[in-house]
Amino acid sequence: MKQKSRLFTVFTLLMAGLLLIGCAGPAATPTAAPQQPSDTAVPATSDTAVPAAAPVKVQYWSNGWFAESIDARKAVVDKFNEEHKGKIEVE
């Protein structure tokens, strides 16, 4: 019986280790953008300016279905949308 218990423990630890290895993503390698020498740098003008991007839209899901919690969440979303207008929009 003791041998079965040890075998179960070893098997469990092995499977947990394999699970952790399998779930780990590849390491992110930072990449540096090439930099121009300062003597050739071109200042940004209205001709070379990057156009403004559209706001990012995010959906907010909740498991609160009581009227009080729905109203409170709507208030938080409205406040967030006001503070981050033009950047992020929560639906």
PDB file of N, CA, C and O in Angstrom, chain B, residues numbered from 101:
ATOM      1  N   MET B 101       0.831  -1.188   0.000  1.00  0.00           N
ATOM      2  CA  MET B 101       0.000   0.000   0.000  1.00  0.00           C
ATOM      3  C   MET B 101       0.874   1.249   0.000  1.00  0.00           C
ATOM      4  O   MET B 101       0.556   2.219  -0.688  1.00  0.00           O
ATOM      5  N   LYS B 102       1.975   1.244   0.763  1.00  0.00           N
ATOM      6  CA  LYS B 102       2.860   2.396   0.842  1.00  0.00           C
ATOM      7  C   LYS B 102       3.511   2.662  -0.509  1.00  0.00           C
ATOM      8  O   LYS B 102       3.746   3.815  -0.873  1.00  0.00           O
ATOM      9  N   GLN B 103       3.806   1.580  -1.264  1.00  0.00           N
ATOM     10  CA  GLN B 103       4.425   1.735  -2.571  1.00  0.00           C
ATOM     11  C   GLN B 103       3.442   2.398  -3.539  1.00  0.00           C
ATOM     12  O   GLN B 103       3.851   3.220  -4.358  1.00  0.00           O
ATOM     13  N   LYS B 104       2.173   2.058  -3.457  1.00  0.00           N
ATOM     14  CA  LYS B 104       1.161   2.681  -4.308  1.00  0.00           C
ATOM     15  C   LYS B 104       1.024   4.165  -3.991  1.00  0.00           C
ATOM     16  O   LYS B 104       0.849   4.989  -4.889  1.00  0.00           O
ATOM     17  N   SER B 105       1.104   4.496  -2.701  1.00  0.00           N
ATOM     18  CA  SER B 105       1.001   5.889  -2.294  1.00  0.00           C
ATOM     19  C   SER B 105       2.177   6.705  -2.834  1.00  0.00           C
ATOM     20  O   SER B 105       1.983   7.824  -3.310  1.00  0.00           O
ATOM     21  N   ARG B 106       3.385   6.162  -2.768  1.00  0.00           N
ATOM     22  CA  ARG B 106       4.557   6.856  -3.300  1.00  0.00           C
ATOM     23  C   ARG B 106       4.471   6.977  -4.817  1.00  0.00           C
ATOM     24  O   ARG B 106       4.812   8.017  -5.380  1.00  0.00           O
ATOM     25  N   LEU B 107       4.021   5.930  -5.470  1.00  0.00           N
ATOM     26  CA  LEU B 107       3.878   5.959  -6.921  1.00  0.00           C
ATOM     27  C   LEU B 107       2.848   7.004  -7.329  1.00  0.00           C
ATOM     28  O   LEU B 107       3.048   7.720  -8.309  1.00  0.00           O
ATOM     29  N   PHE B 108       1.758   7.097  -6.594  1.00  0.00           N
ATOM     30  CA  PHE B 108       0.738   8.105  -6.868  1.00  0.00           C
ATOM     31  C   PHE B 108       1.303   9.510  -6.667  1.00  0.00           C
ATOM     32  O   PHE B 108       1.024  10.404  -7.465  1.00  0.00           O
ATOM     33  N   THR B 109       2.092   9.716  -5.612  1.00  0.00           N
ATOM     34  CA  THR B 109       2.688  11.021  -5.343  1.00  0.00           C
ATOM     35  C   THR B 109       3.654  11.420  -6.453  1.00  0.00           C
ATOM     36  O   THR B 109       3.619  12.555  -6.927  1.00  0.00           O
ATOM     37  N   VAL B 110       4.514  10.493  -6.871  1.00  0.00           N
ATOM     38  CA  VAL B 110       5.467  10.776  -7.945  1.00  0.00           C
ATOM     39  C   VAL B 110       4.716  11.084  -9.239  1.00  0.00           C
ATOM     40  O   VAL B 110       5.057  12.036  -9.941  1.00  0.00           O
ATOM     41  N   PHE B 111       3.714  10.299  -9.554  1.00  0.00           N
ATOM     42  CA  PHE B 111       2.934  10.510 -10.771  1.00  0.00           C
ATOM     43  C   PHE B 111       2.228  11.879 -10.731  1.00  0.00           C
ATOM     44  O   PHE B 111       2.207  12.596 -11.731  1.00  0.00           O
ATOM     45  N   THR B 112       1.663  12.230  -9.593  1.00  0.00           N
ATOM     46  CA  THR B 112       0.974  13.513  -9.451  1.00  0.00           C
ATOM     47  C   THR B 112       1.945  14.679  -9.634  1.00  0.00           C
ATOM     48  O   THR B 112       1.630  15.641 -10.335  1.00  0.00           O
ATOM     49  N   LEU B 113       3.113  14.604  -9.015  1.00  0.00           N
ATOM     50  CA  LEU B 113       4.103  15.667  -9.162  1.00  0.00           C
ATOM     51  C   LEU B 113       4.608  15.770 -10.596  1.00  0.00           C
ATOM     52  O   LEU B 113       4.828  16.870 -11.102  1.00  0.00           O
ATOM     53  N   LEU B 114       4.789  14.630 -11.248  1.00  0.00           N
ATOM     54  CA  LEU B 114       5.219  14.626 -12.638  1.00  0.00           C
ATOM     55  C   LEU B 114       4.171  15.272 -13.537  1.00  0.00           C
ATOM     56  O   LEU B 114       4.512  16.078 -14.403  1.00  0.00           O
ATOM     57  N   MET B 115       2.923  14.932 -13.345  1.00  0.00           N
ATOM     58  CA  MET B 115       1.847  15.504 -14.162  1.00  0.00           C
ATOM     59  C   MET B 115       1.699  17.007 -13.891  1.00  0.00           C
ATOM     60  O   MET B 115       1.462  17.780 -14.818  1.00  0.00           O
ATOM     61  N   ALA B 116       1.837  17.422 -12.631  1.00  0.00           N
ATOM     62  CA  ALA B 116       1.743  18.849 -12.308  1.00  0.00           C
ATOM     63  C   ALA B 116       2.883  19.614 -12.980  1.00  0.00           C
ATOM     64  O   ALA B 116       2.674  20.707 -13.506  1.00  0.00           O
ATOM     65  N   GLY B 117       4.079  19.045 -12.962  1.00  0.00           N
ATOM     66  CA  GLY B 117       5.214  19.681 -13.623  1.00  0.00           C
ATOM     67  C   GLY B 117       5.012  19.787 -15.124  1.00  0.00           C
ATOM     68  O   GLY B 117       5.300  20.824 -15.720  1.00  0.00           O
ATOM     69  N   LEU B 118       4.517  18.718 -15.737  1.00  0.00           N
ATOM     70  CA  LEU B 118       4.249  18.752 -17.178  1.00  0.00           C
ATOM     71  C   LEU B 118       3.157  19.758 -17.517  1.00  0.00           C
ATOM     72  O   LEU B 118       3.218  20.421 -18.553  1.00  0.00           O
ATOM     73  N   LEU B 119       2.169  19.871 -16.656  1.00  0.00           N
ATOM     74  CA  LEU B 119       1.099  20.842 -16.865  1.00  0.00           C
ATOM     75  C   LEU B 119       1.640  22.264 -16.816  1.00  0.00           C
ATOM     76  O   LEU B 119       1.276  23.096 -17.647  1.00  0.00           O
ATOM     77  N   LEU B 120       2.509  22.547 -15.845  1.00  0.00           N
ATOM     78  CA  LEU B 120       3.099  23.876 -15.733  1.00  0.00           C
ATOM     79  C   LEU B 120       3.992  24.191 -16.929  1.00  0.00           C
ATOM     80  O   LEU B 120       3.984  25.316 -17.429  1.00  0.00           O
ATOM     81  N   ILE B 121       4.755  23.216 -17.387  1.00  0.00           N
ATOM     82  CA  ILE B 121       5.610  23.429 -18.548  1.00  0.00           C
ATOM     83  C   ILE B 121       4.768  23.664 -19.792  1.00  0.00           C
ATOM     84  O   ILE B 121       5.096  24.526 -20.607  1.00  0.00           O
ATOM     85  N   GLY B 122       3.694  22.912 -19.943  1.00  0.00           N
ATOM     86  CA  GLY B 122       2.839  23.053 -21.120  1.00  0.00           C
ATOM     87  C   GLY B 122       2.067  24.355 -21.144  1.00  0.00           C
ATOM     88  O   GLY B 122       1.779  24.874 -22.222  1.00  0.00           O
ATOM     89  N   CYS B 123       1.723  24.899 -19.982  1.00  0.00           N
ATOM     90  CA  CYS B 123       0.949  26.139 -19.934  1.00  0.00           C
ATOM     91  C   CYS B 123       1.826  27.378 -20.031  1.00  0.00           C
ATOM     92  O   CYS B 123       1.327  28.467 -20.315  1.00  0.00           O
ATOM     93  N   ALA B 124       3.099  27.230 -19.805  1.00  0.00           N
ATOM     94  CA  ALA B 124       3.995  28.385 -19.860  1.00  0.00           C
ATOM     95  C   ALA B 124       4.189  28.776 -21.318  1.00  0.00           C
ATOM     96  O   ALA B 124       4.494  27.936 -22.165  1.00  0.00           O
ATOM     97  N   GLY B 125       4.011  30.043 -21.594  1.00  0.00           N
ATOM     98  CA  GLY B 125       4.201  30.540 -22.951  1.00  0.00           C
ATOM     99  C   GLY B 125       5.671  30.805 -23.212  1.00  0.00           C
ATOM    100  O   GLY B 125       6.482  30.785 -22.287  1.00  0.00           O
ATOM    101  N   PRO B 126       6.014  31.049 -24.451  1.00  0.00           N
ATOM    102  CA  PRO B 126       7.404  31.362 -24.760  1.00  0.00           C
ATOM    103  C   PRO B 126       7.790  32.703 -24.140  1.00  0.00           C
ATOM    104  O   PRO B 126       6.963  33.606 -24.012  1.00  0.00           O
ATOM    105  N   ALA B 127       9.031  32.811 -23.766  1.00  0.00           N
ATOM    106  CA  ALA B 127       9.515  34.040 -23.145  1.00  0.00           C
ATOM    107  C   ALA B 127       9.521  35.158 -24.178  1.00  0.00           C
ATOM    108  O   ALA B 127       9.953  34.967 -25.315  1.00  0.00           O
ATOM    109  N   ALA B 128       9.042  36.309 -23.774  1.00  0.00           N
ATOM    110  CA  ALA B 128       9.015  37.450 -24.674  1.00  0.00           C
ATOM    111  C   ALA B 128      10.407  38.060 -24.733  1.00  0.00           C
ATOM    112  O   ALA B 128      11.039  38.315 -23.708  1.00  0.00           O
ATOM    113  N   THR B 129      10.863  38.286 -25.946  1.00  0.00           N
ATOM    114  CA  THR B 129      12.163  38.910 -26.107  1.00  0.00           C
ATOM    115  C   THR B 129      11.947  40.361 -26.485  1.00  0.00           C
ATOM    116  O   THR B 129      11.313  40.644 -27.501  1.00  0.00           O
ATOM    117  N   PRO B 130      12.460  41.283 -25.691  1.00  0.00           N
ATOM    118  CA  PRO B 130      12.265  42.697 -26.007  1.00  0.00           C
ATOM    119  C   PRO B 130      13.063  43.072 -27.257  1.00  0.00           C
ATOM    120  O   PRO B 130      14.216  42.677 -27.429  1.00  0.00           O
ATOM    121  N   THR B 131      12.420  43.831 -28.103  1.00  0.00           N
ATOM    122  CA  THR B 131      13.098  44.292 -29.302  1.00  0.00           C
ATOM    123  C   THR B 131      13.152  45.807 -29.263  1.00  0.00           C
ATOM    124  O   THR B 131      12.150  46.468 -28.990  1.00  0.00           O
ATOM    125  N   ALA B 132      14.298  46.339 -29.531  1.00  0.00           N
ATOM    126  CA  ALA B 132      14.466  47.783 -29.531  1.00  0.00           C
ATOM    127  C   ALA B 132      14.273  48.302 -30.946  1.00  0.00           C
ATOM    128  O   ALA B 132      14.767  47.716 -31.910  1.00  0.00           O
ATOM    129  N   ALA B 133      13.566  49.384 -31.055  1.00  0.00           N
ATOM    130  CA  ALA B 133      13.368  50.000 -32.359  1.00  0.00           C
ATOM    131  C   ALA B 133      14.657  50.689 -32.773  1.00  0.00           C
ATOM    132  O   ALA B 133      15.326  51.306 -31.944  1.00  0.00           O
ATOM    133  N   PRO B 134      15.008  50.591 -34.042  1.00  0.00           N
ATOM    134  CA  PRO B 134      16.227  51.266 -34.481  1.00  0.00           C
ATOM    135  C   PRO B 134      16.080  52.773 -34.324  1.00  0.00           C
ATOM    136  O   PRO B 134      15.035  53.344 -34.637  1.00  0.00           O
ATOM    137  N   GLN B 135      17.120  53.397 -33.845  1.00  0.00           N
ATOM    138  CA  GLN B 135      17.066  54.828 -33.607  1.00  0.00           C
ATOM    139  C   GLN B 135      17.878  55.554 -34.663  1.00  0.00           C
ATOM    140  O   GLN B 135      18.953  55.110 -35.068  1.00  0.00           O
ATOM    141  N   GLN B 136      17.339  56.677 -35.097  1.00  0.00           N
ATOM    142  CA  GLN B 136      18.045  57.495 -36.067  1.00  0.00           C
ATOM    143  C   GLN B 136      19.061  58.356 -35.349  1.00  0.00           C
ATOM    144  O   GLN B 136      18.843  58.749 -34.203  1.00  0.00           O
ATOM    145  N   PRO B 137      20.159  58.652 -36.001  1.00  0.00           N
ATOM    146  CA  PRO B 137      21.097  59.612 -35.401  1.00  0.00           C
ATOM    147  C   PRO B 137      20.416  60.961 -35.247  1.00  0.00           C
ATOM    148  O   PRO B 137      19.551  61.320 -36.046  1.00  0.00           O
ATOM    149  N   SER B 138      20.801  61.703 -34.230  1.00  0.00           N
ATOM    150  CA  SER B 138      20.119  62.956 -33.925  1.00  0.00           C
ATOM    151  C   SER B 138      20.310  64.005 -35.011  1.00  0.00           C
ATOM    152  O   SER B 138      19.472  64.897 -35.144  1.00  0.00           O
ATOM    153  N   ASP B 139      21.393  63.928 -35.800  1.00  0.00           N
ATOM    154  CA  ASP B 139      21.606  64.937 -36.813  1.00  0.00           C
ATOM    155  C   ASP B 139      20.689  64.756 -38.023  1.00  0.00           C
ATOM    156  O   ASP B 139      20.521  65.691 -38.806  1.00  0.00           O
ATOM    157  N   THR B 140      20.095  63.575 -38.192  1.00  0.00           N
ATOM    158  CA  THR B 140      19.193  63.347 -39.317  1.00  0.00           C
ATOM    159  C   THR B 140      17.740  63.251 -38.880  1.00  0.00           C
ATOM    160  O   THR B 140      16.867  62.956 -39.697  1.00  0.00           O
ATOM    161  N   ALA B 141      17.472  63.493 -37.615  1.00  0.00           N
ATOM    162  CA  ALA B 141      16.104  63.384 -37.115  1.00  0.00           C
ATOM    163  C   ALA B 141      15.236  64.474 -37.746  1.00  0.00           C
ATOM    164  O   ALA B 141      15.650  65.628 -37.864  1.00  0.00           O
ATOM    165  N   VAL B 142      14.043  64.089 -38.142  1.00  0.00           N
ATOM    166  CA  VAL B 142      13.112  65.018 -38.767  1.00  0.00           C
ATOM    167  C   VAL B 142      12.011  65.329 -37.763  1.00  0.00           C
ATOM    168  O   VAL B 142      11.343  64.413 -37.286  1.00  0.00           O
ATOM    169  N   PRO B 143      11.808  66.596 -37.434  1.00  0.00           N
ATOM    170  CA  PRO B 143      10.736  66.915 -36.497  1.00  0.00           C
ATOM    171  C   PRO B 143       9.369  66.627 -37.117  1.00  0.00           C
ATOM    172  O   PRO B 143       9.178  66.773 -38.324  1.00  0.00           O
ATOM    173  N   ALA B 144       8.436  66.220 -36.284  1.00  0.00           N
ATOM    174  CA  ALA B 144       7.090  65.917 -36.759  1.00  0.00           C
ATOM    175  C   ALA B 144       6.372  67.213 -37.107  1.00  0.00           C
ATOM    176  O   ALA B 144       6.370  68.170 -36.333  1.00  0.00           O
ATOM    177  N   THR B 145       5.770  67.223 -38.272  1.00  0.00           N
ATOM    178  CA  THR B 145       4.963  68.365 -38.688  1.00  0.00           C
ATOM    179  C   THR B 145       3.564  67.866 -38.959  1.00  0.00           C
ATOM    180  O   THR B 145       3.286  66.674 -38.830  1.00  0.00           O
ATOM    181  N   SER B 146       2.695  68.763 -39.328  1.00  0.00           N
ATOM    182  CA  SER B 146       1.322  68.348 -39.605  1.00  0.00           C
ATOM    183  C   SER B 146       1.260  67.408 -40.801  1.00  0.00           C
ATOM    184  O   SER B 146       0.317  66.625 -40.917  1.00  0.00           O
ATOM    185  N   ASP B 147       2.261  67.472 -41.707  1.00  0.00           N
ATOM    186  CA  ASP B 147       2.280  66.574 -42.874  1.00  0.00           C
ATOM    187  C   ASP B 147       2.673  65.158 -42.484  1.00  0.00           C
ATOM    188  O   ASP B 147       2.193  64.196 -43.084  1.00  0.00           O
ATOM    189  N   THR B 148       3.538  65.019 -41.489  1.00  0.00           N
ATOM    190  CA  THR B 148       4.038  63.697 -41.120  1.00  0.00           C
ATOM    191  C   THR B 148       3.388  63.155 -39.856  1.00  0.00           C
ATOM    192  O   THR B 148       3.754  62.072 -39.400  1.00  0.00           O
ATOM    193  N   ALA B 149       2.448  63.866 -39.288  1.00  0.00           N
ATOM    194  CA  ALA B 149       1.821  63.417 -38.036  1.00  0.00           C
ATOM    195  C   ALA B 149       0.980  62.179 -38.289  1.00  0.00           C
ATOM    196  O   ALA B 149       0.345  62.037 -39.334  1.00  0.00           O
ATOM    197  N   VAL B 150       0.992  61.296 -37.318  1.00  0.00           N
ATOM    198  CA  VAL B 150       0.202  60.071 -37.405  1.00  0.00           C
ATOM    199  C   VAL B 150      -1.245  60.401 -37.060  1.00  0.00           C
ATOM    200  O   VAL B 150      -1.496  61.064 -36.053  1.00  0.00           O
ATOM    201  N   PRO B 151      -2.211  59.953 -37.877  1.00  0.00           N
ATOM    202  CA  PRO B 151      -3.606  60.251 -37.563  1.00  0.00           C
ATOM    203  C   PRO B 151      -4.027  59.573 -36.260  1.00  0.00           C
ATOM    204  O   PRO B 151      -3.518  58.513 -35.898  1.00  0.00           O
ATOM    205  N   ALA B 152      -4.956  60.203 -35.578  1.00  0.00           N
ATOM    206  CA  ALA B 152      -5.446  59.665 -34.302  1.00  0.00           C
ATOM    207  C   ALA B 152      -6.191  58.362 -34.547  1.00  0.00           C
ATOM    208  O   ALA B 152      -6.985  58.251 -35.481  1.00  0.00           O
ATOM    209  N   ALA B 153      -5.925  57.384 -33.698  1.00  0.00           N
ATOM    210  CA  ALA B 153      -6.588  56.092 -33.806  1.00  0.00           C
ATOM    211  C   ALA B 153      -7.974  56.167 -33.164  1.00  0.00           C
ATOM    212  O   ALA B 153      -8.224  56.971 -32.266  1.00  0.00           O
ATOM    213  N   ALA B 154      -8.852  55.317 -33.647  1.00  0.00           N
ATOM    214  CA  ALA B 154     -10.195  55.244 -33.070  1.00  0.00           C
ATOM    215  C   ALA B 154     -10.091  54.661 -31.664  1.00  0.00           C
ATOM    216  O   ALA B 154      -9.168  53.896 -31.384  1.00  0.00           O
ATOM    217  N   PRO B 155     -11.022  55.007 -30.775  1.00  0.00           N
ATOM    218  CA  PRO B 155     -10.954  54.473 -29.414  1.00  0.00           C
ATOM    219  C   PRO B 155     -11.112  52.955 -29.399  1.00  0.00           C
ATOM    220  O   PRO B 155     -11.842  52.381 -30.206  1.00  0.00           O
ATOM    221  N   VAL B 156     -10.422  52.332 -28.477  1.00  0.00           N
ATOM    222  CA  VAL B 156     -10.514  50.889 -28.297  1.00  0.00           C
ATOM    223  C   VAL B 156     -11.837  50.597 -27.605  1.00  0.00           C
ATOM    224  O   VAL B 156     -12.180  51.243 -26.615  1.00  0.00           O
ATOM    225  N   LYS B 157     -12.585  49.621 -28.126  1.00  0.00           N
ATOM    226  CA  LYS B 157     -13.865  49.263 -27.511  1.00  0.00           C
ATOM    227  C   LYS B 157     -13.694  47.972 -26.721  1.00  0.00           C
ATOM    228  O   LYS B 157     -13.163  46.979 -27.219  1.00  0.00           O
ATOM    229  N   VAL B 158     -14.158  48.015 -25.477  1.00  0.00           N
ATOM    230  CA  VAL B 158     -14.054  46.882 -24.563  1.00  0.00           C
ATOM    231  C   VAL B 158     -15.440  46.569 -24.032  1.00  0.00           C
ATOM    232  O   VAL B 158     -16.209  47.478 -23.721  1.00  0.00           O
ATOM    233  N   GLN B 159     -15.765  45.283 -23.927  1.00  0.00           N
ATOM    234  CA  GLN B 159     -17.053  44.889 -23.349  1.00  0.00           C
ATOM    235  C   GLN B 159     -16.841  44.521 -21.884  1.00  0.00           C
ATOM    236  O   GLN B 159     -15.885  43.825 -21.540  1.00  0.00           O
ATOM    237  N   TYR B 160     -17.740  44.993 -21.032  1.00  0.00           N
ATOM    238  CA  TYR B 160     -17.691  44.702 -19.599  1.00  0.00           C
ATOM    239  C   TYR B 160     -18.828  43.740 -19.281  1.00  0.00           C
ATOM    240  O   TYR B 160     -20.000  44.066 -19.466  1.00  0.00           O
ATOM    241  N   TRP B 161     -18.477  42.574 -18.810  1.00  0.00           N
ATOM    242  CA  TRP B 161     -19.465  41.564 -18.439  1.00  0.00           C
ATOM    243  C   TRP B 161     -19.468  41.416 -16.930  1.00  0.00           C
ATOM    244  O   TRP B 161     -18.427  41.523 -16.281  1.00  0.00           O
ATOM    245  N   SER B 162     -20.650  41.169 -16.376  1.00  0.00           N
ATOM    246  CA  SER B 162     -20.776  41.020 -14.936  1.00  0.00           C
ATOM    247  C   SER B 162     -21.833  39.964 -14.622  1.00  0.00           C
ATOM    248  O   SER B 162     -22.748  39.721 -15.409  1.00  0.00           O
ATOM    249  N   ASN B 163     -21.687  39.351 -13.466  1.00  0.00           N
ATOM    250  CA  ASN B 163     -22.690  38.379 -13.044  1.00  0.00           C
ATOM    251  C   ASN B 163     -23.684  38.986 -12.053  1.00  0.00           C
ATOM    252  O   ASN B 163     -24.483  38.270 -11.450  1.00  0.00           O
ATOM    253  N   GLY B 164     -23.631  40.302 -11.891  1.00  0.00           N
ATOM    254  CA  GLY B 164     -24.575  40.966 -10.990  1.00  0.00           C
ATOM    255  C   GLY B 164     -25.875  41.260 -11.706  1.00  0.00           C
ATOM    256  O   GLY B 164     -25.880  42.002 -12.688  1.00  0.00           O
ATOM    257  N   TRP B 165     -26.968  40.703 -11.245  1.00  0.00           N
ATOM    258  CA  TRP B 165     -28.244  40.893 -11.937  1.00  0.00           C
ATOM    259  C   TRP B 165     -29.271  41.630 -11.089  1.00  0.00           C
ATOM    260  O   TRP B 165     -30.411  41.817 -11.516  1.00  0.00           O
ATOM    261  N   PHE B 166     -28.874  42.048  -9.890  1.00  0.00           N
ATOM    262  CA  PHE B 166     -29.786  42.824  -9.073  1.00  0.00           C
ATOM    263  C   PHE B 166     -29.815  44.258  -9.588  1.00  0.00           C
ATOM    264  O   PHE B 166     -28.810  44.752 -10.099  1.00  0.00           O
ATOM    265  N   ALA B 167     -30.942  44.920  -9.460  1.00  0.00           N
ATOM    266  CA  ALA B 167     -31.099  46.274  -9.990  1.00  0.00           C
ATOM    267  C   ALA B 167     -30.055  47.228  -9.419  1.00  0.00           C
ATOM    268  O   ALA B 167     -29.525  48.074 -10.140  1.00  0.00           O
ATOM    269  N   GLU B 168     -29.755  47.093  -8.113  1.00  0.00           N
ATOM    270  CA  GLU B 168     -28.785  47.976  -7.484  1.00  0.00           C
ATOM    271  C   GLU B 168     -27.392  47.769  -8.069  1.00  0.00           C
ATOM    272  O   GLU B 168     -26.667  48.733  -8.316  1.00  0.00           O
ATOM    273  N   SER B 169     -27.025  46.518  -8.287  1.00  0.00           N
ATOM    274  CA  SER B 169     -25.677  46.255  -8.796  1.00  0.00           C
ATOM    275  C   SER B 169     -25.563  46.651 -10.267  1.00  0.00           C
ATOM    276  O   SER B 169     -24.502  47.096 -10.703  1.00  0.00           O
ATOM    277  N   ILE B 170     -26.628  46.497 -11.029  1.00  0.00           N
ATOM    278  CA  ILE B 170     -26.601  46.905 -12.438  1.00  0.00           C
ATOM    279  C   ILE B 170     -26.440  48.415 -12.531  1.00  0.00           C
ATOM    280  O   ILE B 170     -25.633  48.904 -13.321  1.00  0.00           O
ATOM    281  N   ASP B 171     -27.197  49.155 -11.733  1.00  0.00           N
ATOM    282  CA  ASP B 171     -27.097  50.617 -11.746  1.00  0.00           C
ATOM    283  C   ASP B 171     -25.706  51.079 -11.310  1.00  0.00           C
ATOM    284  O   ASP B 171     -25.153  52.016 -11.886  1.00  0.00           O
ATOM    285  N   ALA B 172     -25.142  50.424 -10.295  1.00  0.00           N
ATOM    286  CA  ALA B 172     -23.809  50.799  -9.815  1.00  0.00           C
ATOM    287  C   ALA B 172     -22.759  50.531 -10.888  1.00  0.00           C
ATOM    288  O   ALA B 172     -21.855  51.343 -11.084  1.00  0.00           O
ATOM    289  N   ARG B 173     -22.867  49.413 -11.577  1.00  0.00           N
ATOM    290  CA  ARG B 173     -21.905  49.094 -12.634  1.00  0.00           C
ATOM    291  C   ARG B 173     -22.039  50.049 -13.811  1.00  0.00           C
ATOM    292  O   ARG B 173     -21.037  50.451 -14.402  1.00  0.00           O
ATOM    293  N   LYS B 174     -23.266  50.412 -14.153  1.00  0.00           N
ATOM    294  CA  LYS B 174     -23.472  51.382 -15.232  1.00  0.00           C
ATOM    295  C   LYS B 174     -22.855  52.727 -14.872  1.00  0.00           C
ATOM    296  O   LYS B 174     -22.278  53.398 -15.728  1.00  0.00           O
ATOM    297  N   ALA B 175     -22.974  53.119 -13.619  1.00  0.00           N
ATOM    298  CA  ALA B 175     -22.387  54.387 -13.178  1.00  0.00           C
ATOM    299  C   ALA B 175     -20.861  54.346 -13.277  1.00  0.00           C
ATOM    300  O   ALA B 175     -20.240  55.325 -13.692  1.00  0.00           O
ATOM    301  N   VAL B 176     -20.264  53.233 -12.903  1.00  0.00           N
ATOM    302  CA  VAL B 176     -18.811  53.090 -12.974  1.00  0.00           C
ATOM    303  C   VAL B 176     -18.356  53.135 -14.436  1.00  0.00           C
ATOM    304  O   VAL B 176     -17.359  53.782 -14.756  1.00  0.00           O
ATOM    305  N   VAL B 177     -19.082  52.453 -15.315  1.00  0.00           N
ATOM    306  CA  VAL B 177     -18.730  52.442 -16.739  1.00  0.00           C
ATOM    307  C   VAL B 177     -18.868  53.838 -17.328  1.00  0.00           C
ATOM    308  O   VAL B 177     -18.006  54.273 -18.091  1.00  0.00           O
ATOM    309  N   ASP B 178     -19.940  54.547 -16.984  1.00  0.00           N
ATOM    310  CA  ASP B 178     -20.127  55.908 -17.495  1.00  0.00           C
ATOM    311  C   ASP B 178     -18.998  56.828 -17.028  1.00  0.00           C
ATOM    312  O   ASP B 178     -18.493  57.639 -17.804  1.00  0.00           O
ATOM    313  N   LYS B 179     -18.607  56.700 -15.767  1.00  0.00           N
ATOM    314  CA  LYS B 179     -17.520  57.533 -15.238  1.00  0.00           C
ATOM    315  C   LYS B 179     -16.209  57.199 -15.944  1.00  0.00           C
ATOM    316  O   LYS B 179     -15.441  58.098 -16.287  1.00  0.00           O
ATOM    317  N   PHE B 180     -15.952  55.918 -16.162  1.00  0.00           N
ATOM    318  CA  PHE B 180     -14.731  55.501 -16.853  1.00  0.00           C
ATOM    319  C   PHE B 180     -14.708  56.044 -18.277  1.00  0.00           C
ATOM    320  O   PHE B 180     -13.685  56.550 -18.740  1.00  0.00           O
ATOM    321  N   ASN B 181     -15.844  55.937 -18.971  1.00  0.00           N
ATOM    322  CA  ASN B 181     -15.922  56.433 -20.346  1.00  0.00           C
ATOM    323  C   ASN B 181     -15.679  57.940 -20.408  1.00  0.00           C
ATOM    324  O   ASN B 181     -15.061  58.424 -21.356  1.00  0.00           O
ATOM    325  N   GLU B 182     -16.157  58.686 -19.411  1.00  0.00           N
ATOM    326  CA  GLU B 182     -15.917  60.132 -19.378  1.00  0.00           C
ATOM    327  C   GLU B 182     -14.434  60.440 -19.178  1.00  0.00           C
ATOM    328  O   GLU B 182     -13.885  61.330 -19.828  1.00  0.00           O
ATOM    329  N   GLU B 183     -13.787  59.695 -18.269  1.00  0.00           N
ATOM    330  CA  GLU B 183     -12.381  59.953 -17.959  1.00  0.00           C
ATOM    331  C   GLU B 183     -11.447  59.544 -19.093  1.00  0.00           C
ATOM    332  O   GLU B 183     -10.374  60.129 -19.239  1.00  0.00           O
ATOM    333  N   HIS B 184     -11.826  58.556 -19.895  1.00  0.00           N
ATOM    334  CA  HIS B 184     -10.956  58.037 -20.944  1.00  0.00           C
ATOM    335  C   HIS B 184     -11.558  58.267 -22.340  1.00  0.00           C
ATOM    336  O   HIS B 184     -11.347  57.472 -23.256  1.00  0.00           O
ATOM    337  N   LYS B 185     -12.291  59.338 -22.478  1.00  0.00           N
ATOM    338  CA  LYS B 185     -12.977  59.641 -23.738  1.00  0.00           C
ATOM    339  C   LYS B 185     -11.953  59.762 -24.873  1.00  0.00           C
ATOM    340  O   LYS B 185     -10.951  60.467 -24.748  1.00  0.00           O
ATOM    341  N   GLY B 186     -12.222  59.067 -25.975  1.00  0.00           N
ATOM    342  CA  GLY B 186     -11.352  59.111 -27.135  1.00  0.00           C
ATOM    343  C   GLY B 186     -10.266  58.058 -27.124  1.00  0.00           C
ATOM    344  O   GLY B 186      -9.634  57.830 -28.155  1.00  0.00           O
ATOM    345  N   LYS B 187     -10.023  57.401 -25.985  1.00  0.00           N
ATOM    346  CA  LYS B 187      -8.984  56.373 -25.888  1.00  0.00           C
ATOM    347  C   LYS B 187      -9.586  54.978 -25.765  1.00  0.00           C
ATOM    348  O   LYS B 187      -9.291  54.080 -26.554  1.00  0.00           O
ATOM    349  N   ILE B 188     -10.447  54.821 -24.741  1.00  0.00           N
ATOM    350  CA  ILE B 188     -11.060  53.529 -24.448  1.00  0.00           C
ATOM    351  C   ILE B 188     -12.540  53.737 -24.253  1.00  0.00           C
ATOM    352  O   ILE B 188     -12.957  54.682 -23.582  1.00  0.00           O
ATOM    353  N   GLU B 189     -13.342  52.857 -24.837  1.00  0.00           N
ATOM    354  CA  GLU B 189     -14.786  52.930 -24.655  1.00  0.00           C
ATOM    355  C   GLU B 189     -15.296  51.579 -24.157  1.00  0.00           C
ATOM    356  O   GLU B 189     -15.103  50.550 -24.804  1.00  0.00           O
ATOM    357  N   VAL B 190     -15.945  51.603 -23.005  1.00  0.00           N
ATOM    358  CA  VAL B 190     -16.478  50.377 -22.412  1.00  0.00           C
ATOM    359  C   VAL B 190     -17.952  50.271 -22.758  1.00  0.00           C
ATOM    360  O   VAL B 190     -18.723  51.213 -22.580  1.00  0.00           O
ATOM    361  N   GLU B 191     -18.320  49.107 -23.254  1.00  0.00           N
ATOM    362  CA  GLU B 191     -19.729  48.858 -23.601  1.00  0.00           C
ATOM    363  C   GLU B 191     -20.377  48.052 -22.500  1.00  0.00           C
ATOM    364  O   GLU B 191     -21.562  47.729 -22.586  1.00  0.00           O
TER     365      GLU B 191
END
